[in-house]
Amino acid sequence: MIFLSYWFVVFALAFLPIFYLVQRPRLRLACLAVGCVAFHGHFAGPAGVIPIIVLGVLTYLCALSRWRWLCALAMVACASSLIFYKYTQFLAESLSALWPDGGAAMLATAKPILPALPPLAISFFVFEFVHYLFDVLHGSPPIKNPLHFGLFAIFWPSLVAGPIKRYQQFVPSLLKGVETVAASDAMLGLLRVVGGMLKKVVADNLTLWIDAHDTGFATLDLSTRWLFLGLLALRIYLDFSGYSDMAIGFARMMGVHLPENFNWPYVARSIDEFWSRWHISLSSWIRDYIYIPLGGSRHGLARKIINGFLAFAICGLWHGADWRFLVWGLYHGGGLAISANYERALGAPGRAIAGVFGRFPPLGFIVTLLFVCIGWLFFFYPVKTALRMMSLLVPGSTP
């Protein structure tokens, strides 16, 4: 947890007072730039910084040219870098299951230049760079000032775990923030940081309980198994939203407004509504830069469902290079395909089911929460283990 490390505490205690004491906007931007470089350099190291510098310079120059083929080439380069650094091992191991020699050759070719770990937060960097290039390609003005682009790229509060920024909102907010930081912004930001830290503390304690009981899940009584499922869902919400709260809070302390990332997702009454409340910056990115460019819902029901599955497959794999994340993404893709289309696909029976949900709103809440909570089993555990745990939630099931 970077925001709770000793180095970061010293960094924040040194950086924030200097930021407040410096009054001139240009000096504040320079101060922030130094802080961002120090933060990224410390936590990423040379092996993590160099690829991001290369991708950032490429993105900045190609967007500045506004040549369509250069912007498209830069997007391909960014996506290819993400695949190489984060998914080469996963792809090689998956290929080995079908073609052992091919998988071994792939890994042997990449291993000499593949670092032990992917560059820090490369998923966030690539998604923000692709968003920037895509929007410039479609008519948005590029960021001309290299310092402004650099701060968009490595703004330290959102560097590690988001939220995923849109430059059209971020840059004006940044420039307004360095002009003057209101006392109310500093106080609200601090309260948000404290709230996020409390969430993380609770999440870490839930993790200890979950880790102590998941291996013996089959030996738990039925009520405790359901308690386990509920605490698993609460843990991931507190963990993800706690980190987002801290990032948003630290930015707010500098007068910068980052996008909200979580909006009470577990009160959603449909899967579609859940994804409008959960990890909002990611789900909206997937919608705008994957689902809609693929055709969205514009080409018939079958194409709409396929596009949804592809978008959620990418959403799942974005969380990590593992089959369980892909299955979790496809699980939600399937759930969304059913919930969004059953009324039209089933005709009269579908309309009757929709009528029941319309007359009893709590029913939609219960079904959605149950679907989402069960899905977390696929997110955290191998598919076979998740399926076994899911079966043990049924009354009368035997270990």
GICORBEL-V448350 format. One record per residue. N is the residue number from 1. RES is the residue in one letter. PHI is phi in degrees with one decimal (999 if undefined). NEAR is the number of other C-alpha atoms within 10 Angstrom. Layout:
[[N:RES:PHI:NEAR] [N:RES:PHI:NEAR]]
This chain:
[[1:M:999:8] [2:I:-61.7:11] [3:F:-70.2:16] [4:L:-111.7:10] [5:S:-78.6:10] [6:Y:-62.1:9] [7:W:-59.9:13] [8:F:-67.5:17] [9:V:-59.1:13] [10:V:-63.8:10] [11:F:-58.5:14] [12:A:-64.8:15] [13:L:-67.0:10] [14:A:-88.0:12] [15:F:-71.9:16] [16:L:-62.9:16] [17:P:-60.9:10] [18:I:-63.2:14] [19:F:-58.9:19] [20:Y:-70.1:15] [21:L:-70.5:9] [22:V:-72.2:14] [23:Q:-99.8:14] [24:R:-73.9:11] [25:P:-54.5:15] [26:R:-65.6:13] [27:L:-69.2:13] [28:R:-65.1:22] [29:L:-61.5:21] [30:A:-64.5:14] [31:C:-60.0:16] [32:L:-64.3:21] [33:A:-61.7:19] [34:V:-62.0:13] [35:G:-62.1:21] [36:C:-64.7:20] [37:V:-64.4:16] [38:A:-63.2:14] [39:F:-62.0:21] [40:H:-65.1:20] [41:G:-62.7:16] [42:H:-67.6:14] [43:F:-83.3:16] [44:A:-94.4:19] [45:G:73.6:13] [46:P:-56.7:12] [47:A:-65.8:16] [48:G:-92.3:20] [49:V:-80.3:18] [50:I:-58.5:14] [51:P:-60.0:16] [52:I:-70.4:22] [53:I:-60.6:14] [54:V:-60.8:11] [55:L:-65.7:18] [56:G:-65.9:21] [57:V:-63.2:14] [58:L:-60.3:20] [59:T:-63.1:24] [60:Y:-61.5:23] [61:L:-69.4:17] [62:C:-66.3:23] [63:A:-68.3:27] [64:L:-63.5:18] [65:S:-69.7:12] [66:R:62.0:18] [67:W:-79.0:13] [68:R:-60.0:16] [69:W:-70.1:11] [70:L:-71.0:19] [71:C:-62.8:26] [72:A:-64.0:17] [73:L:-62.9:16] [74:A:-65.1:24] [75:M:-63.6:24] [76:V:-62.1:13] [77:A:-62.4:17] [78:C:-64.1:27] [79:A:-63.1:16] [80:S:-65.4:14] [81:S:-63.8:19] [82:L:-61.5:21] [83:I:-61.7:16] [84:F:-63.9:15] [85:Y:-71.9:20] [86:K:-100.5:22] [87:Y:-122.1:19] [88:T:-59.4:19] [89:Q:-59.7:20] [90:F:-63.0:17] [91:L:-65.3:17] [92:A:-65.4:20] [93:E:-66.7:18] [94:S:-67.2:15] [95:L:-65.5:16] [96:S:-61.8:17] [97:A:-66.0:11] [98:L:-100.5:10] [99:W:-145.5:12] [100:P:-54.5:14] [101:D:-65.1:11] [102:G:-65.3:15] [103:G:-63.9:21] [104:A:-65.0:14] [105:A:-66.2:13] [106:M:-63.1:18] [107:L:-68.3:18] [108:A:-65.1:13] [109:T:-70.6:11] [110:A:-85.8:15] [111:K:-58.7:13] [112:P:-61.1:8] [113:I:-113.5:9] [114:L:-94.0:17] [115:P:-68.9:13] [116:A:-60.8:9] [117:L:-130.2:11] [118:P:-62.6:19] [119:P:-54.1:22] [120:L:-53.2:20] [121:A:60.9:17] [122:I:-62.5:21] [123:S:-61.7:25] [124:F:-68.9:22] [125:F:-56.5:25] [126:V:-65.0:23] [127:F:-63.5:23] [128:E:-71.6:21] [129:F:-65.8:27] [130:V:-64.8:22] [131:H:-56.5:20] [132:Y:-62.1:25] [133:L:-64.9:26] [134:F:-62.2:19] [135:D:-68.3:19] [136:V:-64.4:21] [137:L:-59.2:20] [138:H:-103.8:11] [139:G:112.1:9] [140:S:-71.9:14] [141:P:-70.6:14] [142:P:-76.8:21] [143:I:-80.7:20] [144:K:-83.9:12] [145:N:-76.4:10] [146:P:-63.2:12] [147:L:-67.1:13] [148:H:-63.8:18] [149:F:-65.5:19] [150:G:-60.3:18] [151:L:-70.9:20] [152:F:-60.9:22] [153:A:-72.1:23] [154:I:-123.3:21] [155:F:-60.6:23] [156:W:-64.6:21] [157:P:-59.8:22] [158:S:-99.8:23] [159:L:-65.8:22] [160:V:-87.2:24] [161:A:-137.2:17] [162:G:79.3:27] [163:P:-63.4:25] [164:I:-71.4:25] [165:K:-89.8:26] [166:R:-109.4:19] [167:Y:-65.4:21] [168:Q:-63.7:14] [169:Q:-92.1:12] [170:F:-70.2:19] [171:V:-62.3:18] [172:P:-60.1:13] [173:S:-65.9:16] [174:L:-61.8:22] [175:L:-66.0:17] [176:K:-70.2:16] [177:G:-64.6:22] [178:V:-75.1:22] [179:E:-64.6:16] [180:T:-160.6:15] [181:V:-103.8:18] [182:A:-72.3:14] [183:A:-60.8:12] [184:S:-65.4:12] [185:D:-63.7:20] [186:A:-61.6:19] [187:M:-70.4:14] [188:L:-64.0:16] [189:G:-63.8:25] [190:L:-62.5:19] [191:L:-62.0:17] [192:R:-66.1:22] [193:V:-62.8:25] [194:V:-61.3:16] [195:G:-61.1:18] [196:G:-64.2:23] [197:M:-64.1:20] [198:L:-62.7:15] [199:K:-59.9:21] [200:K:-64.5:25] [201:V:-62.6:15] [202:V:-63.4:15] [203:A:-61.0:22] [204:D:-65.1:16] [205:N:-70.5:12] [206:L:-63.3:20] [207:T:-60.0:17] [208:L:-61.0:10] [209:W:-67.3:14] [210:I:-64.3:17] [211:D:-63.6:11] [212:A:-77.6:11] [213:H:-117.3:16] [214:D:-69.4:15] [215:T:-67.9:9] [216:G:-105.1:9] [217:F:-55.5:18] [218:A:-67.3:17] [219:T:-87.8:14] [220:L:-75.3:15] [221:D:-73.5:12] [222:L:-58.2:17] [223:S:-64.9:11] [224:T:-72.6:14] [225:R:-62.9:21] [226:W:-69.6:18] [227:L:-61.9:12] [228:F:-57.5:19] [229:L:-62.2:22] [230:G:-64.8:16] [231:L:-70.8:18] [232:L:-63.3:21] [233:A:-66.2:19] [234:L:-65.8:16] [235:R:-60.3:21] [236:I:-69.6:18] [237:Y:-65.7:21] [238:L:-64.6:22] [239:D:-67.0:22] [240:F:-66.2:20] [241:S:-71.8:25] [242:G:-63.7:25] [243:Y:-64.8:27] [244:S:-62.6:27] [245:D:-60.6:29] [246:M:-66.1:26] [247:A:-62.1:25] [248:I:-63.7:26] [249:G:-66.9:28] [250:F:-63.2:27] [251:A:-63.7:24] [252:R:-62.9:25] [253:M:-63.1:25] [254:M:-102.6:24] [255:G:81.0:24] [256:V:-103.6:23] [257:H:-100.9:21] [258:L:-93.4:26] [259:P:-67.3:17] [260:E:-66.1:17] [261:N:-117.7:22] [262:F:-137.8:22] [263:N:-137.2:16] [264:W:48.2:12] [265:P:-64.5:19] [266:Y:-80.5:21] [267:V:-98.8:16] [268:A:-62.6:22] [269:R:-108.6:19] [270:S:-156.2:23] [271:I:-67.3:25] [272:D:-60.6:16] [273:E:-66.2:15] [274:F:-56.8:23] [275:W:-76.3:19] [276:S:-86.3:19] [277:R:-117.0:20] [278:W:-100.8:22] [279:H:40.5:22] [280:I:-58.8:20] [281:S:-65.5:21] [282:L:-76.1:21] [283:S:-63.2:18] [284:S:-71.0:16] [285:W:-63.8:18] [286:I:-59.3:19] [287:R:-62.9:18] [288:D:-78.5:14] [289:Y:-116.9:16] [290:I:-122.9:19] [291:Y:-64.2:21] [292:I:-66.1:16] [293:P:-60.7:11] [294:L:-71.1:19] [295:G:126.2:15] [296:G:54.7:20] [297:S:-107.7:16] [298:R:-86.3:10] [299:H:-126.6:11] [300:G:95.3:10] [301:L:-64.8:15] [302:A:-60.9:11] [303:R:-65.3:15] [304:K:-60.5:19] [305:I:-67.7:20] [306:I:-62.4:19] [307:N:-60.3:23] [308:G:-64.5:27] [309:F:-63.3:22] [310:L:-63.3:17] [311:A:-63.3:23] [312:F:-75.0:28] [313:A:-63.0:20] [314:I:-66.7:17] [315:C:-59.6:24] [316:G:-64.9:24] [317:L:-66.9:20] [318:W:-56.9:20] [319:H:-75.5:13] [320:G:169.7:16] [321:A:-88.5:17] [322:D:-157.5:18] [323:W:-61.0:18] [324:R:-64.7:21] [325:F:-70.8:26] [326:L:-63.6:21] [327:V:-62.3:20] [328:W:-60.6:24] [329:G:-63.3:26] [330:L:-66.3:22] [331:Y:-58.7:21] [332:H:-71.8:23] [333:G:-60.5:23] [334:G:-66.2:17] [335:G:-62.3:19] [336:L:-68.8:22] [337:A:-61.6:21] [338:I:-71.4:14] [339:S:-66.6:14] [340:A:-86.8:15] [341:N:-128.3:14] [342:Y:-63.3:16] [343:E:-63.6:17] [344:R:-72.9:12] [345:A:-72.8:13] [346:L:-92.3:12] [347:G:71.3:10] [348:A:-59.7:11] [349:P:-60.1:13] [350:G:-63.9:14] [351:R:-65.6:15] [352:A:-65.8:13] [353:I:-63.8:13] [354:A:-62.0:16] [355:G:-63.9:12] [356:V:-62.8:12] [357:F:-63.9:17] [358:G:-68.4:12] [359:R:-79.4:9] [360:F:-127.6:11] [361:P:-53.1:12] [362:P:-60.3:14] [363:L:-63.6:15] [364:G:-63.4:19] [365:F:-61.7:19] [366:I:-65.0:16] [367:V:-63.4:15] [368:T:-64.6:22] [369:L:-62.9:22] [370:L:-63.1:14] [371:F:-61.2:16] [372:V:-66.0:19] [373:C:-63.6:18] [374:I:-63.4:21] [375:G:-60.1:21] [376:W:-64.1:18] [377:L:-61.7:22] [378:F:-70.6:24] [379:F:-70.6:22] [380:F:-99.0:15] [381:Y:-126.9:16] [382:P:-55.7:15] [383:V:-56.4:17] [384:K:-62.0:11] [385:T:-64.4:13] [386:A:-61.9:19] [387:L:-64.2:14] [388:R:-65.8:14] [389:M:-63.9:21] [390:M:-63.8:17] [391:S:-65.8:14] [392:L:-77.2:21] [393:L:-84.8:19] [394:V:-82.4:12] [395:P:-56.7:9] [396:G:88.2:9] [397:S:-69.1:10] [398:T:-117.9:10] [399:P:-61.2:11]]
